[in-house]
Amino acid sequence: MKRRRILSLIATSITSLLLIVGFRLVNPSPVVAQSSSSMLISAAASLKDAMTEVKPLYEQKQSGVTLNYNFGASGALQQQIEQGAPVDVFISAGKKQMDALEQKGLLVPGTRTNLANNRLVLIVPNNSTVGINSFNTLTDSKVKRIVVGEPRSVPAGQYADQVLKQLNIYDQVKSKLVFANNVRQVLAAVESGNADAGLVYASDAKISNKVKVAVVADEKSHSPIVYPMAVLKRSKNVDAAKAFVQYLSGEQTQTILQKYGFLVKSPVGSR
């Protein structure tokens, strides 16, 4: 009799334990039930300031989402993605890099859209005495160093190459050209006085108080400067990535981009 009571108690205890475990599996605690996601955004170096401002605003809006950025030359970012980098969203400073990823089937269909546009400008140090006031003056013997992005990987460098060739001065200035790994390195070289001039985006020039714009390149002298963005198929957070891309097309982000000198679809104050 005593033995039966002990066995009964053991059976009851096991049953209770199974019920508790089962309840917890069906009804996880609030902490466990909360979803969170971390996304990696690979973006052109010229977007660094604007995207840095976007980060806390979006994370506050989307609780549980953490944005991690990887800024660099669009060509280098493209290669990283092709080599398997776990990127959720890619924002390029040129169509060429995004086109390459799309042709290789690495984008989530229907997610590619344009974020903004930009202008290419020729900048000089604020204290420059060389007298650069046009692209043609770059051929002057007083001009020793002109910094541009590496055309093979930096879209700004590709646009600069197009401008110099379209104006028929490339052969005259090519010995003066110094190539940088991204557009922000071009800006830094001119800011420090290590270069007489450089070709960057209008948005880069706007954030610096150490350089001034000498000339704005004619838009007809180069390919349209557009920033395409898309969700990558390799993303483990496709829905979250889609939501972020949609947010970037919204008024709040477009206002921030405009503040930093980008050309947006619907400029604030134009409505």
N, C-alpha and C positions, 0 to 999 in steps of 0.2 A: 504493500500500500504506500509505504514511504517512498519506494522507488518510483511508483507511478506518479506521485506528486512532484518529485524532482524532475522527471521527464516532461511532465506537463508544464512546469515553470520554464524549463529550457525552451520548449516549443513555443510558448507564449512570447518569450523574450526574442526569439529569432523572428517570429512573425512581426512583432512590433518594430524591430530593427529594419526589416525589409520594407515595411510600410513607410517608415521615416525616410529611408533612402529613396524609395519610389516617389514620395511626395516632393523631395528636394530636386529629383531629376525632372519632374514635370513642372515644378514651380521653383525655378532657381531664384536665389536671393536677388534683390534689385541691383546689387553691385555686379553680379555675374551676368545678369540679363542685359545690362547696358552695352551697346555696341560702340566700338571705337575703331578708327582707321587712321593710318599714317600714309600720306601720299608723297611721292617724290616728283617734283616738278623740275624738268630740265628746261631752262630758258636762256635766251640770248643775253649776253652780258649787258647790253644797253637797257635791259628791262629791270636791272637790279634795284634801283631806288624805288621805282613804282611798285614792283612786286613785293618789296620789303614792307611797304606801307599797307599793301593789301592783306598781308598775312594775319596780323592780329584782328583785323576787321572780320575776316572770313572765319577765323577760328572761334571768334565770339558768336558769330551768327550760326555756325554749324558746330554745336557742342559735340565733343568727342573726335573731331577731325583735327589732325596735326599736319601742317604743310612743311615739307622740307625742300629747300631749293638747291639746285645745282646750276650755277651760272657759268657761262663760257662762250666760246666761239660756236656758232650754230653748226659748222661743219664738224667740229670735234664732238659736239653733243650727238650729232647724227651717227657718227662712228661708234660712240659708246652704246647707243641704242641698238645698232646693228650687231654689236658684239655681245648683246645680252643684258645690258644694264636694266635693272628693274624699275623703269620709268613709267609713271602713270600718265603724265601729261607733258607734251613737248610743245614749246613755243619758239619758233624760229624767227630770225630776222630776215629771212629770204625764202622764196618759194622753192628754190632748187633743192634745199635739204629736205623739206617736207615732201616734195614730189618724189624724191628718191625712196623715202620710207613708204610712201603710199604704193609705189610701183612694186615694192617687195612684199606688199601685203601685211605691213606691220601696224597699220592704223585700224582703229575700230571704225567700220563704215558709217558714214553719216555724221561723224563727230568733228570733221575738219571744218574750220571757219576762220575768218580773218579777225584778228584782235584790233589792229590799228595800222596806221601808216606813219611814215617819217620823211624827213628831208635830209639831204646830204649837204654838209657845209664845210667850207675851208676855214680853219681856225688858226690863229697866231697867238703868241703870248701877249698879255696885256701891255707889257713894256717893250714890245717889238719896235725896232727902229729900221727894219729892213725895207719897209714900204710896200708890203704885199697888199694889193687892193683888187687883184683880179687873178684868174688862173694863169693868164699869160705871163704875169710877173714872176711866176715860179721858175721861169727859164732864165731869170736874171742871175748873174754870177754871184750876187750877194747872198742868194739863197743856197745854203749848203746841204741842209737835211730836211726831207719831207717824209713824215711818218704816215703810213697807211696800213690797213689790216692786210694780213696775208691772204691774197685773193683765192687761194685754193680752199681755205676753210672759214674765212671771215666774210660774210656778205658785204659789210661796209667796204672791205678791200676790193670786192668784185665791182661794186658800184664806182669806187674811186678809179679803178682800172678803166672802166667804160668811159668815164668822164674825160680822163686824160687822153685817151685814144680818140674819142669823138672830137676833141678840140685840137687834135693833131699836135700835141706837145709831149706825148709819152716818150718818144725817142730822145727828146731834148732833156727830159728830167729823170729818166730811169736810173741814171748813175747816182742821183741824189736820194732815191727812195730807200727808206728803212722800213722793214716789215715787222708788224707786231702781231701777237697771237690772238688779240681781241681788241675791240674798239676802245675799251677802257684803258688799255695800255697805250693806245695812240693818244688819248686825252692826257694821260699822265706825262707822256714824253714832252708834249707841248707845254703843259703847265710848268714843268720843271725847267723849261728853257733848253732842253736837250735836243730840240728840233725847232726849226724856223717856222714850220707850218705842219698841219696835219688835216686829214679828212675824216670827219666823224659825223654822227647824226646830230640833228638840231637838238634833240633831247639830251645828248651828252654835253653839248656846249652850254645848255641852259643851267645845268647843275653846278657849273664851275664859275668861280669869280676870278680865276687866274688866266682865263683866255677870252678872246673876243672873236666874233664871226667876221671874217674879212669878205667872204663871198658865199652866197647860197647858190648851189649848183642848179642849173636849169633842169627841170624834171624830164625834159626831152633828151637830155644827154646821158641818161642811164635808165635801166629797167625800173619799173615801179617798186618803191620800197614798201613792202607789205610784210606784216607779221602774222603768218598762219599758225594756228594751234590745233591740236587734236589729241584724242585719247589713244594710248597705245594698247594693242591687243595683249601685251604681256602684263598689263595691269591686273593686280589682284583685287582692285577696288574700282571696277569699271563704273558702277552706278555713282559712287562718290566722285570719281574723276569727271564724269559727265556733268554732275551738278556744279563742280568747280568751273568747268569751261563755260557753262551757262551763266554763272555768276560774273565771270570776267567780261561777258558781253553786255552786262547790265550797266545801269546809269552810275552806280557808285564807283565801279572800277574805271569806267570811261572818263569820269570826272578827274580821277587821280592821274590817269594817263595824260589827259589834256594839260593838267597842271605841270607835268614834267616835260612838256614840249612835244608830245606825240599828237598826230592827227587822228582824230576819232570819227566814228560814223556819224554821231549826233552831238556836235559840239555844244557844251553847256552855254545857254544863253541864246542859242539859235532857234529854239522852238517857239 
